[in-house]
Amino acid sequence: MGRNRPRIADVTDAIIIGAGAAGLAAARDLSGAGKTVVILEARERIGGRIFTNHVADVPLPIELGAEFIHGEAQETFAIVEAAALLVYQLPDDHWWSTGKQWRRMPDFWKAQKKIWARVPARGHDISVADFLKRQKSLSPRLKRLAINFVEGYHASHADRISAASMRGTGEENEAPKQFRIANGYDALLEVLRTGLDPSRSVVHLATEVTEVHWKKGSVDVRTRRGDSFHARAAVVTIPLGVWKSEAAIEFDPRLRQKERAVEKLEVGHDVKIVFRFRERFWDPTCNFVHTMDPFLPTWWTTAPARSTLLTGWAGGHAADRLLAANDIAGRALQSLASSFMVNRRKIDSLLDSVHMHNWQADPFSRGAYSYAGVGGEGAHNSLAKPVAGTIFFAGEATTAEETGTVAGAITTGRRAAKQLLAALA
């Protein structure tokens, strides 16, 4: 990108800040509708928190960021199906490991429904941790399962996440379906990228936005290296972690409603570490493994595809503990040995390679994904509201329905494009 760039007018129709799934989806729709678009991406690659690693002698892609398509994801599947991308469904197979024995958990989602149905429909919001303390009749195993779920699935801290935001979890009649793209999530990114009208769009990589000066019908976007870009409107898709950091984009005039919304939202912490072994030492039909381990409580395989890849996942306080370890991979392998009840020496002898990316230390993500803090219900929707028909917002943090997902990013990117087109009409 950057070569043979189309000639774009000095003042374009729209500037997109961020070339992740949300930004690319918005740009695709806008350029397809005949609008000129400039996409400014701080990284030296597109994709944001999608980060697929293709290793020459590994038959499956290694996903260092987003990995799954969750649930119905209608807009995502529309793109996937139109591009004829191969997608396969994961088995809903959950196991529980105490470190002494394994047992299958056919009632995983029923257990979640049982737990979260206890959250009052009204009343003062509290944290999940405080909510669980009040549930005297819940077994220690169910409470541990609840902690694993909010820290794992939501990458949240149990003492910070809103209990009210968990209301309704597990109410579906069947377990939520999950899918993988066979050739990697970056295949979806490529569909979005190649869907841009090359005569009306340009992507600038390694271009970090620092300031947005705006008035109704006009934006002036400035970058760290001193460049300025001018447009009639902008779509902001930066991650919540960047919103909340000292390096946050400066808006002039300030967006005080957005500042208040950002304060009510929290950024999840996670560690995702992928191990490649020379041979499998686990049941090939096994999918998700939940454990009592304080460092890496969740593991998954590539089932139904068979491989020698095994992924460990920690969120919330577990992620904080693991990140504080002097040797993250070594601590993770010890957790693996304990949870899978396999001799550590055997695991070390079978280990081929380790793959991970520290999203907390990444200056352009500063965390995993968003969740509502105590009293934060409605903050995602508040962050999503356009400003003066001029600044629009997209990304997983701007939806309460598909928070923390690529599907949420795509849906909100397309929503922002639709809003912007209406404003410019």
C-alpha positions as CSV (number, residue, x, y, z in Angstrom):
1,M,0.0,0.0,0.0
2,G,1.2,3.5,-0.7
3,R,2.3,2.6,-4.2
4,N,0.4,3.9,-7.3
5,R,-2.0,5.7,-5.0
6,P,-5.0,7.3,-6.6
7,R,-5.3,11.0,-6.8
8,I,-7.5,12.0,-3.9
9,A,-8.8,15.6,-3.6
10,D,-7.3,17.9,-1.0
11,V,-10.6,17.7,0.9
12,T,-12.0,14.2,0.8
13,D,-15.4,13.0,1.8
14,A,-14.3,10.9,4.8
15,I,-11.2,10.1,6.9
16,I,-11.2,6.7,8.6
17,I,-9.0,6.5,11.7
18,G,-7.9,2.9,12.0
19,A,-7.6,0.1,9.4
20,G,-8.9,-2.7,11.6
21,A,-12.1,-4.6,10.7
22,A,-14.3,-1.7,11.6
23,G,-12.3,0.9,9.6
24,L,-12.0,-1.3,6.5
25,A,-15.7,-2.2,6.6
26,A,-16.6,1.5,6.8
27,A,-14.2,2.4,4.0
28,R,-15.4,-0.4,1.8
29,D,-19.0,0.8,2.0
30,L,-18.1,4.4,1.6
31,S,-15.9,4.0,-1.4
32,G,-18.4,1.6,-2.9
33,A,-21.0,4.4,-2.6
34,G,-18.8,6.8,-4.6
35,K,-17.2,8.7,-1.7
36,T,-13.5,9.5,-1.5
37,V,-11.9,8.0,1.5
38,V,-8.5,8.3,3.3
39,I,-7.7,5.6,5.8
40,L,-5.1,6.4,8.4
41,E,-3.5,3.5,10.3
42,A,-1.0,3.8,13.1
43,R,0.5,0.3,12.6
44,E,2.6,-0.9,9.7
45,R,-0.1,-3.4,8.8
46,I,-3.9,-3.5,8.5
47,G,-6.0,-5.6,10.7
48,G,-5.8,-4.1,14.2
49,R,-6.4,-6.8,16.8
50,I,-6.7,-9.4,14.0
51,F,-3.1,-10.7,13.7
52,T,-2.7,-13.9,11.8
53,N,0.7,-15.6,11.7
54,H,1.4,-18.0,8.8
55,V,4.3,-20.3,9.6
56,A,5.8,-22.2,6.6
57,D,5.7,-25.7,8.0
58,V,2.5,-25.3,10.1
59,P,-0.6,-26.4,8.3
60,L,-3.0,-24.1,10.2
61,P,-2.8,-20.3,10.7
62,I,-1.7,-19.2,14.2
63,E,-4.1,-16.4,15.4
64,L,-2.3,-14.1,17.9
65,G,-5.4,-11.9,18.2
66,A,-9.0,-12.5,17.2
67,E,-9.7,-16.1,16.3
68,F,-13.4,-17.0,16.4
69,I,-16.6,-15.8,14.6
70,H,-19.2,-15.8,17.5
71,G,-22.9,-16.6,17.0
72,E,-25.0,-15.5,14.1
73,A,-22.7,-12.6,13.0
74,Q,-24.9,-11.9,10.0
75,E,-22.9,-9.1,8.4
76,T,-19.7,-11.1,8.8
77,F,-21.1,-14.2,7.3
78,A,-22.5,-12.2,4.4
79,I,-19.0,-11.1,3.5
80,V,-17.6,-14.6,4.2
81,E,-20.1,-16.3,2.0
82,A,-19.9,-13.8,-0.9
83,A,-16.1,-14.3,-0.9
84,A,-16.5,-18.1,-0.6
85,L,-14.2,-18.3,2.4
86,L,-14.1,-21.8,4.0
87,V,-15.4,-21.7,7.5
88,Y,-15.9,-24.5,10.0
89,Q,-17.9,-24.8,13.2
90,L,-16.3,-25.7,16.5
91,P,-17.7,-28.5,18.5
92,D,-19.4,-27.3,21.7
93,D,-17.1,-29.5,23.8
94,H,-16.1,-28.3,27.3
95,W,-14.0,-30.1,29.8
96,W,-13.2,-29.3,33.5
97,S,-9.8,-30.1,34.9
98,T,-9.1,-30.1,38.7
99,G,-5.5,-31.0,38.1
100,K,-6.3,-34.5,39.4
101,Q,-9.1,-35.5,37.0
102,W,-10.9,-34.4,33.8
103,R,-14.6,-34.5,33.2
104,R,-16.7,-33.4,30.3
105,M,-19.1,-30.5,30.9
106,P,-22.2,-31.0,28.7
107,D,-24.0,-28.5,30.9
108,F,-21.6,-25.6,30.4
109,W,-24.1,-23.1,29.0
110,K,-26.9,-24.3,31.2
111,A,-24.6,-23.6,34.1
112,Q,-24.0,-20.0,32.8
113,K,-27.7,-19.5,32.5
114,K,-28.3,-20.7,36.1
115,I,-25.6,-18.3,37.4
116,W,-26.6,-15.1,35.5
117,A,-30.3,-15.6,35.8
118,R,-29.8,-14.6,39.5
119,V,-28.7,-11.0,38.5
120,P,-31.6,-8.7,39.5
121,A,-33.5,-7.1,36.7
122,R,-33.4,-3.8,38.6
123,G,-31.5,-2.2,41.4
124,H,-28.1,-0.8,42.1
125,D,-25.4,-2.3,39.9
126,I,-22.5,-4.1,41.5
127,S,-19.4,-6.0,40.3
128,V,-19.6,-9.7,39.3
129,A,-17.2,-10.5,42.2
130,D,-19.6,-8.8,44.7
131,F,-22.6,-10.5,43.1
132,L,-21.0,-13.9,43.4
133,K,-20.2,-13.3,47.1
134,R,-23.9,-12.8,47.8
135,Q,-24.8,-16.1,46.1
136,K,-24.5,-18.4,49.1
137,S,-26.3,-21.3,47.5
138,L,-24.0,-21.5,44.5
139,S,-21.4,-24.2,44.7
140,P,-17.7,-23.2,44.7
141,R,-17.3,-24.9,41.3
142,L,-20.1,-22.8,39.7
143,K,-18.5,-19.7,41.2
144,R,-15.2,-20.6,39.8
145,L,-16.8,-21.3,36.5
146,A,-18.4,-17.9,36.5
147,I,-15.1,-16.2,37.3
148,N,-13.4,-18.2,34.5
149,F,-16.2,-17.1,32.1
150,V,-16.0,-13.4,32.8
151,E,-12.2,-13.3,32.9
152,G,-11.9,-15.6,29.9
153,Y,-14.8,-14.8,27.5
154,H,-14.9,-11.1,28.4
155,A,-11.2,-10.7,29.3
156,S,-12.5,-8.7,32.3
157,H,-11.6,-8.3,36.0
158,A,-14.4,-9.8,38.0
159,D,-14.2,-7.0,40.6
160,R,-14.7,-4.4,37.8
161,I,-17.2,-5.8,35.3
162,S,-20.8,-4.9,35.8
163,A,-23.0,-7.7,37.0
164,A,-25.9,-6.1,35.2
165,S,-24.1,-6.4,31.9
166,M,-24.0,-10.2,32.3
167,R,-27.8,-10.4,32.6
168,G,-29.2,-12.7,29.9
169,T,-26.1,-14.7,29.4
170,G,-27.0,-18.3,28.5
171,E,-30.6,-17.5,27.8
172,E,-30.3,-18.9,24.3
173,N,-32.0,-22.3,23.8
174,E,-28.8,-23.8,22.6
175,A,-25.1,-23.1,23.0
176,P,-23.8,-20.1,21.0
177,K,-22.1,-21.4,17.8
178,Q,-18.5,-20.5,17.1
179,F,-16.6,-20.8,13.9
180,R,-13.1,-20.4,12.5
181,I,-12.0,-19.2,9.0
182,A,-9.9,-22.1,7.7
183,N,-7.3,-20.0,6.0
184,G,-7.1,-17.5,8.9
185,Y,-8.8,-14.3,9.9
186,D,-6.5,-12.3,7.6
187,A,-8.4,-13.8,4.7
188,L,-11.4,-11.8,5.8
189,L,-9.2,-8.7,6.1
190,E,-8.1,-9.2,2.5
191,V,-11.7,-9.4,1.3
192,L,-12.4,-6.1,3.0
193,R,-9.2,-4.5,1.7
194,T,-9.7,-5.6,-1.9
195,G,-13.3,-4.4,-1.7
196,L,-12.1,-0.8,-1.5
197,D,-12.6,1.1,-4.7
198,P,-9.0,1.8,-5.7
199,S,-9.9,5.0,-7.5
200,R,-11.6,6.5,-4.5
201,S,-9.6,5.2,-1.5
202,V,-6.1,5.3,-0.1
203,V,-4.5,3.7,3.0
204,H,-1.7,5.3,4.8
205,L,0.1,2.9,7.1
206,A,2.5,3.9,10.0
207,T,0.4,7.1,10.3
208,E,-0.5,7.8,13.9
209,V,-3.3,10.4,14.4
210,T,-2.8,12.7,17.3
211,E,-5.3,15.5,16.9
212,V,-8.8,16.0,15.3
213,H,-9.9,19.6,14.9
214,W,-13.5,19.8,13.8
215,K,-16.6,21.8,13.2
216,K,-19.8,20.8,11.6
217,G,-19.2,19.6,8.1
218,S,-15.4,19.7,8.4
219,V,-12.5,17.9,10.1
220,D,-8.8,18.5,10.1
221,V,-6.8,15.4,11.2
222,R,-3.2,15.8,12.2
223,T,-0.6,13.1,12.6
224,R,2.5,12.6,14.8
225,R,4.8,13.3,12.0
226,G,3.1,16.6,11.2
227,D,0.9,15.7,8.2
228,S,-2.6,17.1,8.0
229,F,-5.6,15.6,6.2
230,H,-8.9,17.4,5.6
231,A,-12.4,15.9,5.0
232,R,-16.1,16.6,5.4
233,A,-16.4,13.9,8.0
234,A,-14.5,11.3,10.0
235,V,-15.0,7.8,11.3
236,V,-13.1,7.0,14.5
237,T,-12.4,3.3,15.1
238,I,-9.6,3.4,17.7
239,P,-9.6,0.7,20.5
240,L,-10.9,1.6,23.9
241,G,-7.5,1.1,25.4
242,V,-6.1,3.9,23.2
243,W,-9.1,6.1,24.1
244,K,-8.3,5.7,27.8
245,S,-4.5,6.2,27.4
246,E,-2.3,9.3,27.8
247,A,-1.7,8.9,24.0
248,A,-5.4,9.4,23.2
249,I,-6.3,11.5,20.2
250,E,-7.0,15.1,21.2
251,F,-10.3,16.4,19.9
252,D,-10.9,20.1,19.5
253,P,-13.5,20.9,20.6
254,R,-13.5,18.2,23.2
255,L,-16.0,15.4,23.0
256,R,-17.1,15.4,26.6
257,Q,-20.0,12.9,26.2
258,K,-17.5,10.5,24.7
259,E,-15.1,11.1,27.6
260,R,-17.8,10.2,30.1
261,A,-18.7,7.1,28.2
262,V,-15.1,6.0,28.0
263,E,-14.8,6.5,31.8
264,K,-17.6,4.0,32.4
265,L,-16.1,1.3,30.1
266,E,-13.2,-0.9,31.1
267,V,-10.4,-2.5,28.9
268,G,-9.9,-6.2,29.2
269,H,-6.5,-7.7,29.8
270,D,-5.5,-10.9,28.2
271,V,-2.7,-13.3,27.5
272,K,-3.0,-15.6,24.5
273,I,-0.2,-18.0,24.0
274,V,0.0,-20.6,21.3
275,F,2.2,-23.6,21.7
276,R,3.2,-25.9,18.8
277,F,4.3,-29.4,19.8
278,R,5.9,-32.2,17.8
279,E,3.1,-34.5,18.7
280,R,-0.3,-34.3,20.4
281,F,-0.6,-35.5,24.0
282,W,-4.3,-34.6,24.4
283,D,-7.6,-36.1,23.1
284,P,-8.0,-34.9,19.5
285,T,-11.7,-34.5,20.0
286,C,-11.2,-32.2,23.0
287,N,-12.0,-28.5,22.4
288,F,-12.2,-26.2,25.4
289,V,-10.6,-27.0,28.8
290,H,-11.5,-25.0,31.9
291,T,-9.2,-25.3,35.0
292,M,-8.6,-24.0,38.5
293,D,-5.2,-22.7,37.5
294,P,-4.6,-19.1,38.7
295,F,-2.3,-18.2,35.7
296,L,-3.9,-19.9,32.6
297,P,-7.4,-21.1,33.4
298,T,-8.6,-21.7,29.9
299,W,-7.2,-23.8,27.0
300,W,-8.4,-24.8,23.6
301,T,-7.4,-27.0,20.7
302,T,-8.0,-26.6,17.0
303,A,-10.8,-29.1,16.9
304,P,-12.4,-30.3,14.7
305,A,-9.2,-29.7,12.7
306,R,-6.4,-31.9,14.1
307,S,-3.1,-30.3,14.8
308,T,-0.4,-30.0,17.3
309,L,-1.3,-26.5,18.3
310,L,-2.6,-25.7,21.8
311,T,-3.7,-22.3,22.9
312,G,-3.7,-21.0,26.5
313,W,-5.8,-18.0,27.4
314,A,-5.9,-15.8,30.5
315,G,-8.0,-12.8,31.1
316,G,-8.5,-10.3,33.9
317,H,-6.5,-10.9,37.1
318,A,-5.1,-14.2,35.7
319,A,-3.6,-12.3,32.8
320,D,-2.1,-9.8,35.2
321,R,-0.5,-12.6,37.2
322,L,0.9,-14.2,34.1
323,L,2.3,-11.0,32.6
324,A,4.1,-10.4,35.9
325,A,6.0,-13.7,35.6
326,N,9.7,-13.5,34.8
327,D,9.2,-16.2,32.2
328,I,5.7,-16.1,30.7
329,A,6.2,-19.1,28.5
330,G,7.7,-21.2,31.3
331,R,5.0,-20.3,33.7
332,A,2.4,-21.1,31.0
333,L,4.0,-24.5,30.4
334,Q,3.9,-25.3,34.1
335,S,0.2,-24.5,34.1
336,L,-0.3,-26.7,31.1
337,A,1.5,-29.6,32.8
338,S,-0.6,-29.2,35.9
339,S,-4.0,-28.9,34.1
340,F,-3.4,-31.6,31.6
341,M,-1.7,-33.9,34.2
342,V,1.3,-34.5,32.0
343,N,4.9,-34.5,33.2
344,R,6.6,-31.2,32.6
345,R,9.7,-32.8,31.2
346,K,7.6,-34.6,28.6
347,I,6.0,-31.3,27.6
348,D,9.3,-29.6,27.3
349,S,10.6,-32.5,25.1
350,L,7.7,-32.2,22.8
351,L,7.7,-28.4,22.5
352,D,8.5,-27.0,19.1
353,S,7.7,-23.3,19.2
354,V,5.9,-20.6,21.2
355,H,3.8,-17.7,19.7
356,M,2.3,-14.7,21.5
357,H,1.7,-11.0,21.2
358,N,1.4,-8.7,24.3
359,W,-1.7,-6.6,23.5
360,Q,-1.4,-4.7,26.8
361,A,2.1,-3.4,25.7
362,D,1.0,-2.7,22.2
363,P,0.7,1.1,21.9
364,F,-2.1,0.8,19.3
365,S,-4.4,-1.5,21.3
366,R,-3.3,-1.1,25.0
367,G,-5.5,-4.1,26.0
368,A,-7.8,-6.8,24.6
369,Y,-11.3,-5.5,24.2
370,S,-14.0,-3.6,26.1
371,Y,-16.5,-4.4,28.8
372,A,-18.9,-2.4,30.9
373,G,-17.7,-1.4,34.3
374,V,-20.0,-1.1,37.3
375,G,-22.7,1.4,36.4
376,G,-21.6,1.3,32.8
377,E,-24.7,-0.1,31.1
378,G,-25.4,2.1,28.1
379,A,-21.9,3.4,27.8
380,H,-21.2,1.4,24.7
381,N,-24.2,2.9,23.0
382,S,-23.3,6.4,24.2
383,L,-19.8,6.0,22.7
384,A,-21.5,5.1,19.4
385,K,-23.6,8.2,18.9
386,P,-22.4,10.5,16.0
387,V,-21.4,14.1,16.7
388,A,-22.9,16.9,14.7
389,G,-23.3,14.8,11.6
390,T,-19.5,15.0,11.3
391,I,-17.7,12.5,13.5
392,F,-18.9,8.9,13.5
393,F,-17.7,6.0,15.7
394,A,-17.2,2.3,15.1
395,G,-15.4,-0.6,16.7
396,E,-16.3,-3.4,19.1
397,A,-16.5,-0.8,22.0
398,T,-19.3,1.0,20.3
399,T,-21.8,-1.9,20.4
400,A,-23.5,-3.4,23.4
401,E,-24.7,-6.5,21.4
402,E,-21.5,-7.7,19.9
403,T,-18.9,-6.3,22.3
404,G,-15.4,-7.7,22.0
405,T,-15.9,-9.4,18.6
406,V,-14.8,-8.9,15.0
407,A,-18.5,-9.2,14.1
408,G,-19.2,-6.2,16.3
409,A,-16.4,-4.2,14.6
410,I,-17.7,-5.0,11.1
411,T,-21.3,-4.3,12.0
412,T,-20.5,-0.9,13.6
413,G,-18.1,0.0,10.7
414,R,-21.0,-0.5,8.3
415,R,-23.3,1.4,10.6
416,A,-21.0,4.3,10.7
417,A,-20.7,4.3,6.9
418,K,-24.5,4.4,6.6
419,Q,-24.8,7.2,9.1
420,L,-22.1,9.2,7.3
421,L,-23.7,8.7,3.9
422,A,-27.0,10.0,5.2
423,A,-25.3,13.1,6.7
424,L,-23.5,13.9,3.4
425,A,-26.6,13.3,1.3
